[in-house]
Amino acid sequence: MKASEEKEILEAYEQGRMKLRKPSKALMAKLANASGRTFKKDKRINIRISNHDLIGIQTKALQKGLPYQALISGLIHQYVEGDLLEKA
């Protein structure tokens, strides 16, 4: 979702044009199933990276309050899903 879309949704909510509602049990079950498949860490890999990059990743993870392995995993997932774009 783009920042402009998020802003539009927030404005609609604040102006009363959009109301929050409790999600249905069916939707919650569907989301729980999807999250289980998405976040299941069932494969292990080993990679070699430079000390400089590892320190940088650990620093960024510390700033975000995450374990550095979770940050790396999240970045890989975002790239695979197309949420991280390559510079031209």
Secondary structure, DSSP 8 states (H G I E B T S, - for coil): --HHHHHHHHHHHHTTSS------HHHHHHHHHHHHHHH-----------HHHHHHHHHHHHHHTS-HHHHHHHHHHHHHHT-S----
